[in-house]
Every structure is written in structure tokens, then in C-alpha cells.
């Protein structure tokens, strides 16, 4: 994405668009891989889509798979057995059309590859993979198979963020000079927990930094250079990081993410005529504050729809129903360019993941 190029607006958030739960075509049968917190939240929204069928769920544990299926109304529960792992069984399930992957980052490549190889469309939770090499291989495989593939950066599809891009690129704020965005919360250290486990792709970068980065990319595009600093723990996991993105125009973006400290979790976009600031959290703001340089200001408010995931689910559904292989709002090149940028950040920070050695 070049600077000053606005993210395309998904049809489901255009003015006058129907509820994202409203059907846009023939029903799709969904499979969900994993049964953790994000899988539960997304499934609650998925269940409200008029053209979604909750077909199958998979887990390593038979108890978790069966409980999740019963709780949310899935027809089938797949789980690890002596012959195959749960996600492999789900990928081979002929009743599944599209797979949503909610495993830890370090497992995304393996699970996504199995689903694509089996002929399933895929919506894969962010961060898409742990490195650009994995991302490129999956993108090539999806294109070879003629299948839809998208990274689930749900913020990209929210009305509040799309309204922010409209304001920023309308010229109302003038020439954008800098962006500041932060996201952090104190997470108790547990080397076996997803957020801290190096094997799972743990750390602030993959789990949190994608959200502040979304604001920089939405306002300014991809940078010409990135400098990064981080605090690493004894396991080599980044407990927090700070990125400075620099642009040919002279604009800068300061992005910070933390697993040890709580911040305002807001984004500010500042221009020569005024600034825009989000309410908290920046990845799903209910309000935008727009302040003109001359002192005039206003607040724009946005309604919460479900858990907030309906818009990305609607876009996935619409694209598959229309025969598209990627979303115009979340194109695969953006995902690949982001992973390449994060690879460069990790090189500066000294962060490595087990998958880097694959």
C-alpha cells in the first residue's frame, strides 16, 4: 500500500448497508479450529449470521471439542485420536466449506496449510503467521488451489475505523504529520501460556502490535523505514516494544505495545489542520474525537454490533459467495508486507521463533 491510499471500505459498512448479520447469498458451512476465548467470541457472532452454518469444531481434547460443539450448536466435534489430529480431521470433513483458525500464532501455518490442501477456504486469525516465508507459502498455495484466504484483522472492517480513514483522507486534518498508537495490559508471566510461550509465537509484537500498526498503515501507508526497541525476557520474548515508522513525506508514527503495563490504548492522527483521537480501545473504538486547529471539535459515536467480529465474517462470506479469492479490504499483499515488516522488526529486536528454523 502506498501512502495516501485509503483502505477500501467493505460493503457491509457503507452508509445504508444492512446489518452485517443479514444474508448475502447461499449458506456456508463453517469449521472452527480451537476452543479458546477468541474462538468463543467469534463463534458467538458467527452464529448470528443468517447464511452461516455451524458445521464443525476441532480441539486437541475430546472433552473441549464436545463441550464447545454442544454449547454453540456445532453439528460435529473433531479431536485428536490415535490416527490424526483434530484440525486434520476437520480439514478433511466434506461438510465444511470454510475454516476459521483461532489457534496460537505458531500453529497457524500448519493448520492453514492442512485446510487449504484439503480444499477449504480459510479465515486465519492475526497474526497470520510468525514470519513472511510462511505467509508467502500459504498465499501461493491458496492461489494455486483457487481458494479464498484472509487474515482476520477484524479492526479493518469496523465502521469506526473506516470512518476514521474517510476523515483522514478527506483532507479535513490537513497533511498528516504523525500518528501515535499504543496497546498494552499487564499479563501475568507464565512460560506455558500463549502470550509468553516462544513456541506459540508469544510476545507483544505478534499479539498486540498489529493493532497500533493498523492505524499507521491506514493513515500513512507502509513506511520507508522502521526502527524498533524492545524489552526481552529471559526466554527471548518481547514483553513490550516501541516502533518508529518513518515516511518519505517526513511523517512519523510512534507505536508501542506491552504485556507488562496498561496504557490508554488509544490512537491519535495529527495533521496540519487538526487531529483525530479514538476512545479506548483503539482496535474497537466507540467514539472518534475530531479537533480542528481553530478550536472547533466534535465527537462521532458508533454502535456496538455483537462482539465486533460480524463485519470481518460478513466480508469473508460475501467474498466466497462472490467467487473472490481475497478481500479488497484486507488483501493478501498487505498481510505479506506486514509480515515482512515484522521480520525486519524482529531482526532489530533479536526475537526468533521456532518456526524460523523450519
BAPADREN-292767 format. One record per residue (C-alpha): residue number from 1; x, y, z. Coordinates in steps of 0.05 Angstrom, whole numbers, plus 5000, padded with zeros to 4 digits. Layout:
<mise seq="NUM" x="X" y="Y" z="Z"/>
...
This chain:
<mise seq="1" x="5000" y="5000" z="5000"/>
<mise seq="2" x="5027" y="5068" z="4981"/>
<mise seq="3" x="5020" y="5129" z="5026"/>
<mise seq="4" x="4954" y="5167" z="5019"/>
<mise seq="5" x="4918" y="5105" z="4993"/>
<mise seq="6" x="4858" y="5093" z="5036"/>
<mise seq="7" x="4838" y="5023" z="5055"/>
<mise seq="8" x="4777" y="5003" z="5013"/>
<mise seq="9" x="4711" y="5005" z="5051"/>
<mise seq="10" x="4678" y="4937" z="5056"/>
<mise seq="11" x="4606" y="4939" z="5030"/>
<mise seq="12" x="4578" y="4918" z="5098"/>
<mise seq="13" x="4599" y="4984" z="5130"/>
<mise seq="14" x="4579" y="5031" z="5074"/>
<mise seq="15" x="4525" y="5083" z="5091"/>
<mise seq="16" x="4457" y="5050" z="5089"/>
<mise seq="17" x="4485" y="4979" z="5089"/>
<mise seq="18" x="4442" y="4927" z="5123"/>
<mise seq="19" x="4463" y="4893" z="5187"/>
<mise seq="20" x="4526" y="4850" z="5177"/>
<mise seq="21" x="4485" y="4791" z="5202"/>
<mise seq="22" x="4439" y="4796" z="5141"/>
<mise seq="23" x="4450" y="4741" z="5089"/>
<mise seq="24" x="4485" y="4759" z="5024"/>
<mise seq="25" x="4479" y="4692" z="4988"/>
<mise seq="26" x="4477" y="4617" z="4997"/>
<mise seq="27" x="4495" y="4590" z="5066"/>
<mise seq="28" x="4567" y="4570" z="5081"/>
<mise seq="29" x="4585" y="4513" z="5128"/>
<mise seq="30" x="4638" y="4535" z="5178"/>
<mise seq="31" x="4691" y="4497" z="5215"/>
<mise seq="32" x="4726" y="4528" z="5275"/>
<mise seq="33" x="4795" y="4505" z="5297"/>
<mise seq="34" x="4808" y="4515" z="5372"/>
<mise seq="35" x="4762" y="4528" z="5430"/>
<mise seq="36" x="4795" y="4585" z="5468"/>
<mise seq="37" x="4770" y="4655" z="5484"/>
<mise seq="38" x="4776" y="4685" z="5414"/>
<mise seq="39" x="4743" y="4624" z="5383"/>
<mise seq="40" x="4684" y="4633" z="5431"/>
<mise seq="41" x="4676" y="4707" z="5417"/>
<mise seq="42" x="4680" y="4699" z="5341"/>
<mise seq="43" x="4633" y="4639" z="5342"/>
<mise seq="44" x="4581" y="4679" z="5381"/>
<mise seq="45" x="4579" y="4729" z="5324"/>
<mise seq="46" x="4584" y="4675" z="5270"/>
<mise seq="47" x="4522" y="4642" z="5299"/>
<mise seq="48" x="4482" y="4705" z="5284"/>
<mise seq="49" x="4499" y="4707" z="5210"/>
<mise seq="50" x="4437" y="4687" z="5172"/>
<mise seq="51" x="4477" y="4649" z="5120"/>
<mise seq="52" x="4526" y="4614" z="5166"/>
<mise seq="53" x="4520" y="4541" z="5187"/>
<mise seq="54" x="4560" y="4519" z="5248"/>
<mise seq="55" x="4584" y="4453" z="5220"/>
<mise seq="56" x="4646" y="4430" z="5258"/>
<mise seq="57" x="4695" y="4448" z="5313"/>
<mise seq="58" x="4762" y="4417" z="5330"/>
<mise seq="59" x="4806" y="4413" z="5391"/>
<mise seq="60" x="4863" y="4370" z="5417"/>
<mise seq="61" x="4816" y="4350" z="5474"/>
<mise seq="62" x="4754" y="4308" z="5463"/>
<mise seq="63" x="4720" y="4340" z="5523"/>
<mise seq="64" x="4734" y="4411" z="5500"/>
<mise seq="65" x="4712" y="4396" z="5428"/>
<mise seq="66" x="4647" y="4363" z="5450"/>
<mise seq="67" x="4631" y="4417" z="5502"/>
<mise seq="68" x="4644" y="4473" z="5452"/>
<mise seq="69" x="4602" y="4439" z="5399"/>
<mise seq="70" x="4544" y="4428" z="5447"/>
<mise seq="71" x="4548" y="4499" z="5476"/>
<mise seq="72" x="4549" y="4534" z="5408"/>
<mise seq="73" x="4508" y="4486" z="5366"/>
<mise seq="74" x="4560" y="4455" z="5320"/>
<mise seq="75" x="4539" y="4391" z="5285"/>
<mise seq="76" x="4607" y="4356" z="5292"/>
<mise seq="77" x="4664" y="4355" z="5342"/>
<mise seq="78" x="4733" y="4333" z="5318"/>
<mise seq="79" x="4790" y="4319" z="5366"/>
<mise seq="80" x="4858" y="4285" z="5368"/>
<mise seq="81" x="4857" y="4209" z="5364"/>
<mise seq="82" x="4908" y="4155" z="5350"/>
<mise seq="83" x="4908" y="4167" z="5275"/>
<mise seq="84" x="4900" y="4243" z="5265"/>
<mise seq="85" x="4897" y="4309" z="5299"/>
<mise seq="86" x="4832" y="4346" z="5308"/>
<mise seq="87" x="4847" y="4401" z="5258"/>
<mise seq="88" x="4867" y="4350" z="5205"/>
<mise seq="89" x="4801" y="4314" z="5214"/>
<mise seq="90" x="4763" y="4379" z="5208"/>
<mise seq="91" x="4802" y="4398" z="5145"/>
<mise seq="92" x="4782" y="4331" z="5114"/>
<mise seq="93" x="4709" y="4338" z="5135"/>
<mise seq="94" x="4669" y="4341" z="5069"/>
<mise seq="95" x="4613" y="4380" z="5103"/>
<mise seq="96" x="4658" y="4441" z="5117"/>
<mise seq="97" x="4665" y="4497" z="5066"/>
<mise seq="98" x="4707" y="4549" z="5104"/>
<mise seq="99" x="4753" y="4544" z="5164"/>
<mise seq="100" x="4765" y="4596" z="5217"/>
<mise seq="101" x="4832" y="4586" z="5252"/>
<mise seq="102" x="4838" y="4611" z="5324"/>
<mise seq="103" x="4900" y="4573" z="5348"/>
<mise seq="104" x="4963" y="4607" z="5375"/>
<mise seq="105" x="5005" y="4641" z="5321"/>
<mise seq="106" x="5058" y="4587" z="5320"/>
<mise seq="107" x="5006" y="4536" z="5296"/>
<mise seq="108" x="4974" y="4579" z="5242"/>
<mise seq="109" x="5019" y="4556" z="5185"/>
<mise seq="110" x="5008" y="4482" z="5197"/>
<mise seq="111" x="4933" y="4487" z="5208"/>
<mise seq="112" x="4922" y="4534" z="5149"/>
<mise seq="113" x="4963" y="4492" z="5102"/>
<mise seq="114" x="4923" y="4430" z="5121"/>
<mise seq="115" x="4857" y="4466" z="5108"/>
<mise seq="116" x="4879" y="4495" z="5041"/>
<mise seq="117" x="4909" y="4429" z="5019"/>
<mise seq="118" x="4841" y="4397" z="5034"/>
<mise seq="119" x="4805" y="4448" z="4991"/>
<mise seq="120" x="4776" y="4493" z="5045"/>
<mise seq="121" x="4771" y="4569" z="5044"/>
<mise seq="122" x="4806" y="4600" z="5105"/>
<mise seq="123" x="4799" y="4658" z="5152"/>
<mise seq="124" x="4861" y="4657" z="5196"/>
<mise seq="125" x="4867" y="4698" z="5260"/>
<mise seq="126" x="4921" y="4751" z="5265"/>
<mise seq="127" x="4979" y="4749" z="5266"/>
<mise seq="128" x="4973" y="4710" z="5201"/>
<mise seq="129" x="5038" y="4671" z="5211"/>
<mise seq="130" x="5101" y="4681" z="5251"/>
<mise seq="131" x="5143" y="4702" z="5191"/>
<mise seq="132" x="5137" y="4725" z="5119"/>
<mise seq="133" x="5163" y="4659" z="5090"/>
<mise seq="134" x="5104" y="4622" z="5120"/>
<mise seq="135" x="5056" y="4675" z="5096"/>
<mise seq="136" x="5082" y="4674" z="5025"/>
<mise seq="137" x="5077" y="4598" z="5022"/>
<mise seq="138" x="5005" y="4598" z="5045"/>
<mise seq="139" x="4986" y="4654" z="4997"/>
<mise seq="140" x="5018" y="4616" z="4939"/>
<mise seq="141" x="4981" y="4552" z="4960"/>
<mise seq="142" x="4913" y="4588" z="4964"/>
<mise seq="143" x="4922" y="4618" z="4895"/>
<mise seq="144" x="4944" y="4552" z="4866"/>
<mise seq="145" x="4882" y="4518" z="4895"/>
<mise seq="146" x="4835" y="4575" z="4876"/>
<mise seq="147" x="4813" y="4585" z="4948"/>
<mise seq="148" x="4795" y="4646" z="4989"/>
<mise seq="149" x="4846" y="4665" z="5043"/>
<mise seq="150" x="4845" y="4724" z="5091"/>
<mise seq="151" x="4879" y="4747" z="5155"/>
<mise seq="152" x="4828" y="4762" z="5209"/>
<mise seq="153" x="4848" y="4833" z="5227"/>
<mise seq="154" x="4777" y="4849" z="5250"/>
<mise seq="155" x="4790" y="4923" z="5262"/>
<mise seq="156" x="4799" y="4934" z="5187"/>
<mise seq="157" x="4725" y="4922" z="5178"/>
<mise seq="158" x="4695" y="4963" z="5234"/>
<mise seq="159" x="4652" y="5025" z="5217"/>
<mise seq="160" x="4691" y="5068" z="5266"/>
<mise seq="161" x="4759" y="5055" z="5233"/>
<mise seq="162" x="4731" y="5062" z="5164"/>
<mise seq="163" x="4701" y="5129" z="5184"/>
<mise seq="164" x="4769" y="5150" z="5211"/>
<mise seq="165" x="4802" y="5134" z="5144"/>
<mise seq="166" x="4748" y="5175" z="5109"/>
<mise seq="167" x="4762" y="5235" z="5153"/>
<mise seq="168" x="4838" y="5228" z="5148"/>
<mise seq="169" x="4838" y="5223" z="5072"/>
<mise seq="170" x="4785" y="5276" z="5061"/>
<mise seq="171" x="4837" y="5329" z="5078"/>
<mise seq="172" x="4799" y="5354" z="5139"/>
<mise seq="173" x="4860" y="5343" z="5183"/>
<mise seq="174" x="4908" y="5372" z="5131"/>
<mise seq="175" x="4975" y="5339" z="5117"/>
<mise seq="176" x="4985" y="5282" z="5166"/>
<mise seq="177" x="5049" y="5293" z="5205"/>
<mise seq="178" x="5048" y="5239" z="5258"/>
<mise seq="179" x="5010" y="5180" z="5286"/>
<mise seq="180" x="5014" y="5155" z="5357"/>
<mise seq="181" x="4982" y="5089" z="5378"/>
<mise seq="182" x="4990" y="5044" z="5438"/>
<mise seq="183" x="4961" y="4979" z="5465"/>
<mise seq="184" x="4980" y="4945" z="5529"/>
<mise seq="185" x="4958" y="4907" z="5590"/>
<mise seq="186" x="4994" y="4871" z="5647"/>
<mise seq="187" x="4995" y="4797" z="5634"/>
<mise seq="188" x="5019" y="4750" z="5689"/>
<mise seq="189" x="5081" y="4714" z="5665"/>
<mise seq="190" x="5070" y="4640" z="5650"/>
<mise seq="191" x="5121" y="4607" z="5604"/>
<mise seq="192" x="5068" y="4557" z="5582"/>
<mise seq="193" x="5015" y="4609" z="5566"/>
<mise seq="194" x="5003" y="4630" z="5494"/>
<mise seq="195" x="5024" y="4702" z="5505"/>
<mise seq="196" x="5092" y="4683" z="5534"/>
<mise seq="197" x="5109" y="4617" z="5501"/>
<mise seq="198" x="5163" y="4625" z="5447"/>
<mise seq="199" x="5139" y="4562" z="5413"/>
<mise seq="200" x="5070" y="4593" z="5405"/>
<mise seq="201" x="5098" y="4658" z="5376"/>
<mise seq="202" x="5087" y="4693" z="5443"/>
<mise seq="203" x="5104" y="4765" z="5456"/>
<mise seq="204" x="5074" y="4834" z="5446"/>
<mise seq="205" x="5094" y="4840" z="5373"/>
<mise seq="206" x="5050" y="4787" z="5341"/>
<mise seq="207" x="4993" y="4792" z="5391"/>
<mise seq="208" x="4986" y="4867" z="5400"/>
<mise seq="209" x="5028" y="4908" z="5352"/>
<mise seq="210" x="4984" y="4892" z="5293"/>
<mise seq="211" x="4931" y="4939" z="5322"/>
<mise seq="212" x="4973" y="5002" z="5330"/>
<mise seq="213" x="5004" y="4986" z="5263"/>
<mise seq="214" x="4935" y="4986" z="5231"/>
<mise seq="215" x="4929" y="5060" z="5249"/>
<mise seq="216" x="4996" y="5078" z="5219"/>
<mise seq="217" x="4981" y="5040" z="5154"/>
<mise seq="218" x="4911" y="5068" z="5150"/>
<mise seq="219" x="4934" y="5139" z="5156"/>
<mise seq="220" x="5002" y="5138" z="5121"/>
<mise seq="221" x="5012" y="5071" z="5087"/>
<mise seq="222" x="5074" y="5028" z="5093"/>
<mise seq="223" x="5137" y="5065" z="5116"/>
<mise seq="224" x="5203" y="5075" z="5082"/>
<mise seq="225" x="5240" y="5054" z="5146"/>
<mise seq="226" x="5226" y="5025" z="5215"/>
<mise seq="227" x="5267" y="5029" z="5279"/>
<mise seq="228" x="5249" y="4985" z="5338"/>
<mise seq="229" x="5268" y="4974" z="5411"/>
<mise seq="230" x="5241" y="4922" z="5459"/>
<mise seq="231" x="5247" y="4893" z="5529"/>
<mise seq="232" x="5260" y="4819" z="5523"/>
<mise seq="233" x="5251" y="4769" z="5580"/>
<mise seq="234" x="5298" y="4711" z="5595"/>
<mise seq="235" x="5261" y="4668" z="5543"/>
<mise seq="236" x="5275" y="4718" z="5488"/>
<mise seq="237" x="5202" y="4740" z="5485"/>
<mise seq="238" x="5187" y="4814" z="5475"/>
<mise seq="239" x="5149" y="4837" z="5537"/>
<mise seq="240" x="5140" y="4905" z="5505"/>
<mise seq="241" x="5164" y="4941" z="5444"/>
<mise seq="242" x="5167" y="5011" z="5413"/>
<mise seq="243" x="5168" y="5023" z="5338"/>
<mise seq="244" x="5181" y="5087" z="5299"/>
<mise seq="245" x="5158" y="5086" z="5227"/>
<mise seq="246" x="5186" y="5140" z="5181"/>
<mise seq="247" x="5157" y="5163" z="5115"/>
<mise seq="248" x="5186" y="5198" z="5054"/>
<mise seq="249" x="5140" y="5257" z="5068"/>
<mise seq="250" x="5174" y="5267" z="5135"/>
<mise seq="251" x="5115" y="5239" z="5174"/>
<mise seq="252" x="5127" y="5191" z="5231"/>
<mise seq="253" x="5087" y="5140" z="5271"/>
<mise seq="254" x="5104" y="5120" z="5342"/>
<mise seq="255" x="5074" y="5053" z="5361"/>
<mise seq="256" x="5080" y="5018" z="5429"/>
<mise seq="257" x="5055" y="4951" z="5455"/>
<mise seq="258" x="5063" y="4920" z="5523"/>
<mise seq="259" x="5047" y="4857" z="5561"/>
<mise seq="260" x="5072" y="4887" z="5627"/>
<mise seq="261" x="5038" y="4955" z="5630"/>
<mise seq="262" x="4970" y="4985" z="5619"/>
<mise seq="263" x="4965" y="5046" z="5575"/>
<mise seq="264" x="4908" y="5089" z="5547"/>
<mise seq="265" x="4902" y="5042" z="5486"/>
<mise seq="266" x="4885" y="5100" z="5440"/>
<mise seq="267" x="4907" y="5124" z="5372"/>
<mise seq="268" x="4919" y="5197" z="5352"/>
<mise seq="269" x="4927" y="5220" z="5280"/>
<mise seq="270" x="4954" y="5292" z="5276"/>
<mise seq="271" x="4954" y="5337" z="5215"/>
<mise seq="272" x="4967" y="5409" z="5196"/>
<mise seq="273" x="4894" y="5428" z="5205"/>
<mise seq="274" x="4875" y="5386" z="5266"/>
<mise seq="275" x="4876" y="5318" z="5298"/>
<mise seq="276" x="4834" y="5255" z="5308"/>
<mise seq="277" x="4835" y="5212" z="5370"/>
<mise seq="278" x="4800" y="5147" z="5386"/>
<mise seq="279" x="4767" y="5126" z="5450"/>
<mise seq="280" x="4795" y="5064" z="5483"/>
<mise seq="281" x="4808" y="5011" z="5459"/>
<mise seq="282" x="4838" y="5034" z="5393"/>
<mise seq="283" x="4822" y="4968" z="5359"/>
<mise seq="284" x="4747" y="4975" z="5371"/>
<mise seq="285" x="4732" y="5048" z="5389"/>
<mise seq="286" x="4662" y="5071" z="5403"/>
<mise seq="287" x="4680" y="5144" z="5394"/>
<mise seq="288" x="4724" y="5188" z="5350"/>
<mise seq="289" x="4743" y="5258" z="5373"/>
<mise seq="290" x="4759" y="5306" z="5317"/>
<mise seq="291" x="4793" y="5371" z="5338"/>
<mise seq="292" x="4806" y="5428" z="5289"/>
<mise seq="293" x="4866" y="5473" z="5296"/>
<mise seq="294" x="4820" y="5532" z="5306"/>
<mise seq="295" x="4788" y="5500" z="5367"/>
<mise seq="296" x="4724" y="5471" z="5338"/>
<mise seq="297" x="4713" y="5398" z="5357"/>
<mise seq="298" x="4662" y="5343" z="5351"/>
<mise seq="299" x="4652" y="5272" z="5375"/>
<mise seq="300" x="4626" y="5217" z="5329"/>
<mise seq="301" x="4595" y="5155" z="5362"/>
<mise seq="302" x="4588" y="5084" z="5337"/>
<mise seq="303" x="4542" y="5028" z="5356"/>
<mise seq="304" x="4569" y="4962" z="5381"/>
<mise seq="305" x="4546" y="4904" z="5338"/>
<mise seq="306" x="4553" y="4837" z="5372"/>
<mise seq="307" x="4625" y="4825" z="5395"/>
<mise seq="308" x="4651" y="4865" z="5336"/>
<mise seq="309" x="4671" y="4807" z="5291"/>
<mise seq="310" x="4609" y="4806" z="5247"/>
<mise seq="311" x="4639" y="4854" z="5196"/>
<mise seq="312" x="4700" y="4811" z="5180"/>
<mise seq="313" x="4656" y="4749" z="5179"/>
<mise seq="314" x="4608" y="4783" z="5131"/>
<mise seq="315" x="4665" y="4804" z="5086"/>
<mise seq="316" x="4693" y="4733" z="5086"/>
<mise seq="317" x="4624" y="4705" z="5070"/>
<mise seq="318" x="4610" y="4757" z="5016"/>
<mise seq="319" x="4677" y="4745" z="4981"/>
<mise seq="320" x="4668" y="4669" z="4980"/>
<mise seq="321" x="4597" y="4675" z="4955"/>
<mise seq="322" x="4621" y="4722" z="4900"/>
<mise seq="323" x="4679" y="4677" z="4879"/>
<mise seq="324" x="4733" y="4725" z="4903"/>
<mise seq="325" x="4799" y="4695" z="4926"/>
<mise seq="326" x="4818" y="4753" z="4972"/>
<mise seq="327" x="4785" y="4813" z="5004"/>
<mise seq="328" x="4795" y="4881" z="4972"/>
<mise seq="329" x="4794" y="4910" z="5044"/>
<mise seq="330" x="4846" y="4861" z="5071"/>
<mise seq="331" x="4887" y="4839" z="5010"/>
<mise seq="332" x="4939" y="4786" z="5017"/>
<mise seq="333" x="4994" y="4833" z="4996"/>
<mise seq="334" x="4980" y="4876" z="5057"/>
<mise seq="335" x="4987" y="4814" z="5101"/>
<mise seq="336" x="5052" y="4794" z="5067"/>
<mise seq="337" x="5081" y="4865" z="5071"/>
<mise seq="338" x="5063" y="4869" z="5145"/>
<mise seq="339" x="5097" y="4802" z="5159"/>
<mise seq="340" x="5159" y="4826" z="5122"/>
<mise seq="341" x="5159" y="4890" z="5163"/>
<mise seq="342" x="5153" y="4849" z="5227"/>
<mise seq="343" x="5210" y="4804" z="5204"/>
<mise seq="344" x="5253" y="4867" z="5199"/>
<mise seq="345" x="5230" y="4890" z="5268"/>
<mise seq="346" x="5248" y="4822" z="5298"/>
<mise seq="347" x="5317" y="4825" z="5267"/>
<mise seq="348" x="5328" y="4891" z="5304"/>
<mise seq="349" x="5299" y="4864" z="5369"/>
<mise seq="350" x="5335" y="4797" z="5368"/>
<mise seq="351" x="5269" y="4758" z="5372"/>
<mise seq="352" x="5266" y="4689" z="5339"/>
<mise seq="353" x="5212" y="4637" z="5336"/>
<mise seq="354" x="5218" y="4562" z="5330"/>
<mise seq="355" x="5184" y="4565" z="5262"/>
<mise seq="356" x="5241" y="4608" z="5235"/>
<mise seq="357" x="5283" y="4544" z="5233"/>
<mise seq="358" x="5232" y="4504" z="5193"/>
